[in-house]
Each structure stands twice: as C-alpha cells, then as structure tokens.
Amino acid sequence: MKYSDYYATLSLDKAASEKEIRTAYRRLAKEYHPDTHPGDAVAEERFKAINEAYEVLGDPDKRSRYDQLGVNWQDFAEFAESYHASRKDKQRVEYGSQFFDLPFSDFFETFFGDQAGQLWDKHADHPVPEPPSQLRPEPTLSSASEISYTAQVTLEEVLQGTKRRIQLNENDQLKTLEVKIPPGVKEGSKVPIGSKASHLFLEIRLRTHPLFLPEEQNLRGSLQILDYEAMLGCSKAIKTLTGQIQLKIPPGSQGNQVFRIKGQGLPQFKHPEQRGDLLIVLGVKTSTGLNPEERLLIERFRVLREARSL
C-alpha cells in the first residue's frame, strides 16, 4: 500500500483552513475535469486523486483522523490489514451537475472506507503517536537553538519581496520588529529575524494561488480554448503575476501542449533579476450545441479530410 499525501495533492500545507481546502479543490477539479481532458488517462487519475484528497480533508472528522496517522501510518495499516481485506469500493463524486464513479485508493479504503470507523474504535487501545504540531502564528521551537515564526506569503510577494511585522516578548515587554522578506523565497525558507547571528527565524509558507502552481522558479498555469481555435490558431490574453500578455496559439495546436513564456516565473533567491518561466498547459474543448448550418460545415470538413486520405 502506498501512502497518500492529500495535502500535497491539493498543493496545501497542513495549516490550511477549510476555505483554502475548498478553493484548492475547486480550482484543481476544474483544471483536471474529464470534460476538459477527454480520453486523457493521466488527467483522469489526477482528477480521482483530487477528489479522494478532498473527501478526506474536506471532512473535519476524517481530516483529524488523517492527521493522527502522521509518519507512523504503516503501524495502523498493519493493524487494518489484520482486521479486514483491503477493498476498492467506488465513491460517487458530484461535481457541478455531473456524477462520477471513482475507485478510490487502497489507502483511502483502509483508513476511511465503510469499515474504517470500526477500525479506529478497535485501534484506540493501541493509538499511533500524535503528529507534529501544526503551524501556528505563535513561535515554535525548531531546534535546540532556533525559534521560528510562520509567515504565509503570496506568489506576488515572492516576486516583489515583502515585509512582516513580528512582536517579541523581551523582559516582559512587547517589541515589534519589521522583517524584510527578499524576493525568491521558497516554501520552507528561513529568513533571519534581526541580525544574521540571531536564533530567531521567519519560516515561509506559500499561499495557494488561484491561477498558478509553483515548480521551483517556474509557474504552471492552464488555458482553455475551443476546437476551432486550436485548428485555426488564435491569440489569447494570459494573466501573469504582474499583469497580462498575449499568447499566440499556432494553428494545429493540441490539448496538453505546453507553451513556455520566458521570464514570467518566480525570481531566483540570490539573483532576483533572473526569473523562471511561465508554463501554460493547453486544454482543447470540443464545440457543442451546433446549429444546422454549423453542423453542415463540419460534415463538409469531414468529407474533405477523408477524401485527402484516399
């Protein structure tokens, strides 16, 4: 059995709020919806994984149980396998006005399937250790000599750099420090608070972006066009972190084709003048609701194409 990292599936950290979980799910489910990627097995598996992750993280009780597993999930799995055989039931998922029968993973069925509730009760006599503390605004002890605070930043702030104000308690007096966060920080980066020799750090967490997923210095986004636009070519306005640009789609473009826009990604930490690229994944949607005249033209097009292949 393979461990399912549901937070990673939705591009979230463990401190994500219920609203952030819902937003991430809706964005990703829309991006990988079967209608957007007809016949694409990879996108279908991604869509299943996204729905499975939301089935757990979107339910406070299931999320609490999932967080309890932590790094010791295999201890529970061994107990589960001795209790019942792993099954692959189909979960009926609603998205918009459509329903999909999605076979969830063995990991889900073992820990969150129909029989899992009894398992948790039976396993209560031998509980797994509690997971590490969630990220909180309060300072956390990260090592014997380090204390870290958490700062959530947007991708726009990663591009431009930003500041955060931190309140410290020194000798029973509150002291406010302004911490400069340089461009190019990454998830988990530690920014010193005060002097470089300080034992205080600001640990960076990236907020989920509605349009882009960070991949090192690159950003990945998506663009949906219609079938005739893919065949004939078109020009589309693409949003970036600083505005928008025009992207030229050449005739004959295909679904899942990736367009690389140079220099529209995130900056390098030590060389912020050097930026990664923006990768736009193309989705091609089939035209529907054809009127008689449009259908006649398509039929004529098919006849011409078939005649060329003779």
C-alpha positions as CSV (number, residue, x, y, z in Angstrom):
1,M,0.0,0.0,0.0
2,K,1.3,3.5,-0.9
3,Y,0.9,6.5,1.4
4,S,-1.4,9.2,0.0
5,D,-0.2,12.7,0.8
6,Y,-3.6,14.5,0.5
7,Y,-2.1,17.9,1.4
8,A,0.4,17.6,-1.4
9,T,-2.3,16.5,-3.8
10,L,-4.1,19.8,-3.2
11,S,-0.9,21.8,-3.0
12,L,-1.6,22.8,0.6
13,D,0.3,22.8,3.8
14,K,-1.1,21.2,7.0
15,A,-2.2,24.5,8.4
16,A,-4.6,25.1,5.5
17,S,-8.0,26.5,6.5
18,E,-11.3,24.9,5.4
19,K,-11.8,27.8,2.9
20,E,-8.3,27.2,1.4
21,I,-9.0,23.5,1.1
22,R,-12.3,24.2,-0.7
23,T,-10.7,26.8,-3.0
24,A,-7.8,24.4,-3.9
25,Y,-10.2,21.6,-4.6
26,R,-12.5,23.6,-6.9
27,R,-9.5,25.0,-8.8
28,L,-7.9,21.7,-9.4
29,A,-11.1,19.8,-10.1
30,K,-11.9,22.3,-12.7
31,E,-8.5,22.1,-14.2
32,Y,-8.5,18.3,-14.5
33,H,-12.2,17.7,-15.1
34,P,-12.8,14.8,-17.6
35,D,-14.7,17.1,-20.0
36,T,-11.5,19.2,-20.3
37,H,-9.3,16.2,-21.0
38,P,-11.3,13.7,-22.9
39,G,-9.5,10.4,-23.2
40,D,-6.6,11.6,-21.1
41,A,-5.8,8.8,-18.6
42,V,-3.3,10.8,-16.7
43,A,-5.7,13.7,-16.1
44,E,-8.4,11.2,-15.1
45,E,-6.1,9.7,-12.4
46,R,-5.3,13.2,-11.2
47,F,-9.0,14.0,-11.0
48,K,-9.6,10.9,-8.9
49,A,-6.7,11.8,-6.6
50,I,-8.0,15.3,-6.2
51,N,-11.5,14.1,-5.2
52,E,-10.1,11.5,-2.9
53,A,-8.0,14.1,-1.1
54,Y,-11.0,16.5,-0.7
55,E,-13.2,13.6,0.5
56,V,-10.8,13.4,3.5
57,L,-9.5,16.9,4.0
58,G,-12.9,18.4,3.4
59,D,-14.4,16.4,6.3
60,P,-13.2,17.7,9.7
61,D,-13.6,14.2,11.3
62,K,-11.7,12.4,8.5
63,R,-9.1,15.1,8.4
64,S,-8.5,14.8,12.1
65,R,-8.0,11.0,11.8
66,Y,-5.7,11.5,8.8
67,D,-3.6,14.0,10.7
68,Q,-3.3,11.4,13.6
69,L,-1.6,8.9,11.2
70,G,1.5,11.0,10.7
71,V,4.7,9.3,9.8
72,N,3.5,6.1,11.6
73,W,0.7,5.3,9.2
74,Q,2.2,1.9,8.5
75,D,1.6,0.8,12.1
76,F,-2.1,1.4,11.6
77,A,-2.0,-0.2,8.2
78,E,-0.6,-3.4,9.6
79,F,-3.4,-3.4,12.2
80,A,-6.0,-2.7,9.5
81,E,-4.9,-5.5,7.2
82,S,-5.3,-8.0,10.1
83,Y,-8.8,-6.8,10.6
84,H,-10.2,-6.8,7.0
85,A,-9.0,-7.3,3.5
86,S,-8.4,-4.1,1.5
87,R,-11.2,-3.2,-0.9
88,K,-11.6,-0.8,-3.8
89,D,-15.2,0.5,-3.5
90,K,-16.4,3.1,-5.9
91,Q,-17.1,6.6,-4.4
92,R,-19.8,8.5,-6.2
93,V,-18.5,12.0,-6.6
94,E,-20.6,15.0,-7.5
95,Y,-19.0,17.8,-9.5
96,G,-21.4,20.5,-10.7
97,S,-24.4,18.7,-12.2
98,Q,-22.4,15.6,-13.1
99,F,-21.6,12.4,-11.1
100,F,-18.5,10.2,-11.5
101,D,-17.9,6.7,-10.1
102,L,-14.3,7.0,-8.9
103,P,-12.5,3.9,-7.4
104,F,-10.5,5.4,-4.5
105,S,-7.1,4.0,-3.5
106,D,-6.4,1.1,-1.1
107,F,-5.0,3.7,1.3
108,F,-8.4,5.5,1.4
109,E,-10.4,2.3,1.8
110,T,-8.2,1.1,4.6
111,F,-8.4,4.3,6.7
112,F,-11.6,6.0,5.5
113,G,-13.8,3.3,3.8
114,D,-17.1,1.9,5.1
115,Q,-15.4,-0.4,7.7
116,A,-12.8,2.2,8.8
117,G,-14.9,3.6,11.6
118,Q,-14.8,0.3,13.4
119,L,-11.1,0.1,12.9
120,W,-10.4,3.4,14.6
121,D,-12.5,2.3,17.6
122,K,-10.7,-1.1,17.8
123,H,-7.3,0.6,17.3
124,A,-8.0,3.1,20.1
125,D,-6.4,0.7,22.6
126,H,-3.1,1.0,20.6
127,P,-3.1,4.5,19.2
128,V,-0.4,5.8,16.9
129,P,1.7,8.7,18.3
130,E,0.3,12.2,17.8
131,P,1.5,14.1,14.7
132,P,3.9,17.1,14.9
133,S,2.2,20.3,15.9
134,Q,0.5,22.2,13.2
135,L,2.0,25.5,12.1
136,R,0.7,28.4,14.2
137,P,1.2,32.1,14.4
138,E,3.0,31.5,17.7
139,P,6.7,30.9,17.7
140,T,7.8,27.2,17.6
141,L,11.0,25.6,18.7
142,S,12.6,24.2,15.6
143,S,15.8,23.0,17.2
144,A,17.8,23.4,20.4
145,S,18.9,26.9,19.4
146,E,16.3,28.1,16.9
147,I,12.8,29.6,17.3
148,S,10.8,30.2,14.2
149,Y,7.6,32.1,13.4
150,T,5.5,31.3,10.4
151,A,4.7,33.8,7.6
152,Q,2.3,32.9,4.7
153,V,3.2,34.8,1.5
154,T,1.6,35.1,-1.9
155,L,3.4,34.4,-5.2
156,E,3.2,38.1,-5.9
157,E,5.1,38.8,-2.7
158,V,7.7,36.1,-3.7
159,L,8.2,38.1,-6.9
160,Q,8.5,41.5,-5.4
161,G,9.7,40.8,-1.9
162,T,7.7,41.9,1.1
163,K,7.8,42.7,4.9
164,R,6.2,41.3,8.0
165,R,6.0,42.7,11.5
166,I,6.7,40.4,14.4
167,Q,6.0,41.1,18.0
168,L,8.6,39.7,20.5
169,N,8.3,39.5,24.3
170,E,11.6,40.7,25.8
171,N,11.8,41.1,29.5
172,D,8.0,41.2,29.8
173,Q,7.9,44.0,27.2
174,L,6.5,43.7,23.7
175,K,8.9,44.6,21.0
176,T,7.9,45.0,17.3
177,L,10.4,44.1,14.6
178,E,10.0,44.6,10.9
179,V,11.3,41.6,8.9
180,K,12.3,42.1,5.3
181,I,11.4,39.0,3.1
182,P,13.5,39.1,0.0
183,P,12.3,38.1,-3.5
184,G,12.7,34.5,-4.5
185,V,12.0,32.8,-1.1
186,K,10.6,29.2,-1.3
187,E,8.4,27.0,0.7
188,G,10.2,26.3,4.0
189,S,12.8,29.1,3.5
190,K,14.0,30.6,6.8
191,V,14.5,34.4,7.0
192,P,16.6,35.6,10.0
193,I,14.8,38.0,12.4
194,G,17.2,40.7,13.4
195,S,20.9,40.0,12.9
196,K,22.2,37.1,10.8
197,A,23.5,35.6,14.0
198,S,20.1,35.6,15.5
199,H,18.4,32.4,16.7
200,L,15.0,33.7,15.5
201,F,13.7,32.9,12.1
202,L,10.6,33.6,9.9
203,E,9.7,30.3,8.2
204,I,8.0,30.9,4.8
205,R,4.8,29.2,3.7
206,L,3.4,29.8,0.2
207,R,-0.3,30.6,-0.1
208,T,-2.2,28.7,-2.7
209,H,-2.6,30.8,-5.9
210,P,-5.9,30.7,-7.9
211,L,-4.1,30.5,-11.2
212,F,-0.6,29.1,-10.8
213,L,1.3,26.3,-9.2
214,P,5.0,26.9,-8.4
215,E,7.5,24.5,-9.7
216,E,10.9,25.7,-8.4
217,Q,11.4,29.0,-10.3
218,N,8.7,28.1,-12.9
219,L,5.0,28.7,-12.7
220,R,2.4,26.3,-14.2
221,G,-1.0,27.5,-15.4
222,S,-3.7,26.4,-17.9
223,L,-5.6,27.9,-20.8
224,Q,-8.8,26.5,-22.3
225,I,-9.6,27.1,-26.0
226,L,-12.2,25.7,-28.4
227,D,-11.5,23.1,-31.1
228,Y,-11.7,25.5,-34.0
229,E,-9.4,27.9,-32.3
230,A,-6.8,25.1,-31.9
231,M,-7.2,24.2,-35.6
232,L,-7.0,27.7,-37.0
233,G,-4.8,29.3,-34.4
234,C,-5.7,32.3,-32.1
235,S,-4.3,34.9,-29.7
236,K,-5.3,34.8,-26.1
237,A,-4.7,37.2,-23.2
238,I,-2.8,35.4,-20.4
239,K,-2.6,36.7,-16.9
240,T,0.8,36.8,-15.2
241,L,1.9,37.9,-11.7
242,T,2.3,41.5,-12.9
243,G,-0.5,41.9,-15.5
244,Q,-1.3,40.1,-18.7
245,I,0.3,39.3,-22.0
246,Q,-0.9,38.0,-25.4
247,L,-0.1,34.4,-26.1
248,K,-0.2,33.3,-29.8
249,I,-1.6,29.8,-30.3
250,P,-0.4,28.5,-33.7
251,P,-2.7,26.5,-36.0
252,G,-2.9,22.8,-35.3
253,S,-2.2,23.1,-31.5
254,Q,-3.0,20.1,-29.4
255,G,-4.5,19.5,-26.0
256,N,-1.9,19.2,-23.2
257,Q,0.6,21.1,-25.3
258,V,2.8,23.3,-23.1
259,F,3.7,26.8,-24.1
260,R,6.7,28.3,-22.3
261,I,6.7,32.1,-21.7
262,K,10.2,33.1,-20.8
263,G,10.9,35.3,-17.8
264,Q,7.4,35.3,-16.3
265,G,8.0,32.9,-13.5
266,L,9.5,33.4,-10.0
267,P,12.9,35.0,-9.2
268,Q,15.9,33.2,-8.0
269,F,16.7,33.8,-4.4
270,K,20.3,35.0,-4.9
271,H,19.7,36.5,-8.3
272,P,16.2,38.0,-8.3
273,E,16.8,39.7,-11.6
274,Q,16.8,36.2,-13.1
275,R,13.3,34.7,-13.3
276,G,11.9,31.3,-14.3
277,D,9.3,30.7,-16.9
278,L,5.5,30.6,-17.1
279,L,4.3,27.2,-18.4
280,I,0.8,27.3,-19.9
281,V,-0.8,23.9,-20.5
282,L,-3.4,24.0,-23.3
283,G,-6.8,22.4,-23.0
284,V,-9.0,22.0,-26.1
285,K,-12.7,21.9,-25.6
286,T,-15.0,20.3,-28.3
287,S,-17.7,22.7,-29.5
288,T,-21.2,21.6,-28.6
289,G,-24.8,22.8,-29.4
290,L,-24.1,23.1,-33.2
291,N,-26.9,24.7,-35.3
292,P,-27.8,23.1,-38.6
293,E,-25.5,25.4,-40.6
294,E,-22.5,24.8,-38.4
295,R,-23.1,21.0,-38.5
296,L,-23.3,21.1,-42.3
297,L,-19.9,22.9,-42.4
298,I,-18.4,20.3,-40.1
299,E,-19.8,17.4,-42.2
300,R,-18.3,19.1,-45.3
301,F,-15.0,19.4,-43.5
302,R,-15.0,15.7,-42.6
303,V,-15.7,14.7,-46.2
304,L,-12.8,16.8,-47.4
305,R,-10.4,15.3,-44.8
306,E,-11.5,11.7,-45.6
307,A,-11.0,12.4,-49.4
308,R,-7.4,13.5,-48.7
309,S,-6.6,10.2,-47.0
310,L,-7.7,8.1,-50.0
